[in-house]
Amino acid sequence: MPHEIAIYGVLVPGLLPVFLGCLLLMVLLDMLVGRLGLYRQVWHPSLFRLALFVCLFGVAGLLLIR
């Protein structure tokens, strides 16, 4: 995995595309969980969203290391 990626001459961190992809996936999962009404089973929905995003980003980052 490269440390920096050049996008139109601007160096950005190598994990930025992974972060944006996980953010998009998190928005889709958030809509799905909200539609299914699963947030009623969660104590604190905001913390659940954060924890889900951290898990997604962590798994994606670990998969790129391999």
ZAMI-106812 format. One record per residue (C-alpha): residue in three letters; x, y, z. Coordinates in Angstrom, 2 decimals, decimal comma. Layout:
# ZAMI-106812
{node 'Ala' {X Y Z}}
...
//
This chain:
# ZAMI-106812
{node 'Met' {0,00 0,00 0,00}}
{node 'Pro' {1,52 3,35 -0,99}}
{node 'His' {2,08 5,97 1,68}}
{node 'Glu' {0,84 8,80 -0,53}}
{node 'Ile' {-1,23 8,93 -3,69}}
{node 'Ala' {-0,97 11,77 -6,19}}
{node 'Ile' {-4,39 13,05 -7,28}}
{node 'Tyr' {-4,05 15,85 -9,83}}
{node 'Gly' {-0,66 16,73 -8,39}}
{node 'Val' {-1,82 16,79 -4,78}}
{node 'Leu' {-0,41 14,18 -2,41}}
{node 'Val' {-3,06 12,61 -0,20}}
{node 'Pro' {-2,70 9,81 2,37}}
{node 'Gly' {-2,94 6,29 1,00}}
{node 'Leu' {-5,85 5,43 3,27}}
{node 'Leu' {-8,01 8,31 2,00}}
{node 'Pro' {-9,71 6,24 -0,75}}
{node 'Val' {-10,34 3,48 1,79}}
{node 'Phe' {-11,80 6,02 4,21}}
{node 'Leu' {-14,12 7,45 1,56}}
{node 'Gly' {-15,22 3,96 0,49}}
{node 'Cys' {-15,97 2,98 4,09}}
{node 'Leu' {-17,86 6,25 4,55}}
{node 'Leu' {-20,03 5,47 1,53}}
{node 'Leu' {-20,63 1,92 2,77}}
{node 'Met' {-21,47 3,28 6,22}}
{node 'Val' {-24,09 5,64 4,78}}
{node 'Leu' {-25,70 2,73 2,93}}
{node 'Leu' {-25,64 0,52 6,04}}
{node 'Asp' {-27,05 3,37 8,12}}
{node 'Met' {-29,99 3,74 5,76}}
{node 'Leu' {-30,59 -0,01 5,79}}
{node 'Val' {-30,44 -0,28 9,59}}
{node 'Gly' {-32,72 2,75 9,95}}
{node 'Arg' {-35,24 1,32 7,51}}
{node 'Leu' {-35,30 -2,01 9,30}}
{node 'Gly' {-35,83 -0,27 12,64}}
{node 'Leu' {-32,83 -1,86 14,30}}
{node 'Tyr' {-31,82 1,37 16,00}}
{node 'Arg' {-34,63 0,77 18,50}}
{node 'Gln' {-32,58 -2,17 19,83}}
{node 'Val' {-29,44 -0,07 20,33}}
{node 'Trp' {-28,72 1,90 23,50}}
{node 'His' {-27,01 4,87 21,79}}
{node 'Pro' {-27,41 5,04 17,98}}
{node 'Ser' {-24,62 7,59 17,50}}
{node 'Leu' {-22,08 5,42 19,31}}
{node 'Phe' {-23,30 2,40 17,36}}
{node 'Arg' {-22,73 4,29 14,08}}
{node 'Leu' {-19,24 5,29 15,15}}
{node 'Ala' {-18,34 1,77 16,27}}
{node 'Leu' {-19,66 0,31 13,02}}
{node 'Phe' {-17,58 2,75 10,98}}
{node 'Val' {-14,45 2,02 13,03}}
{node 'Cys' {-14,96 -1,71 12,49}}
{node 'Leu' {-15,46 -1,25 8,73}}
{node 'Phe' {-12,42 1,00 8,39}}
{node 'Gly' {-10,27 -1,28 10,53}}
{node 'Val' {-11,16 -4,38 8,53}}
{node 'Ala' {-10,57 -2,58 5,23}}
{node 'Gly' {-7,21 -1,27 6,44}}
{node 'Leu' {-6,13 -4,70 7,65}}
{node 'Leu' {-7,14 -6,29 4,35}}
{node 'Leu' {-4,93 -3,84 2,47}}
{node 'Ile' {-1,88 -4,69 4,56}}
{node 'Arg' {-2,03 -8,33 3,48}}
//
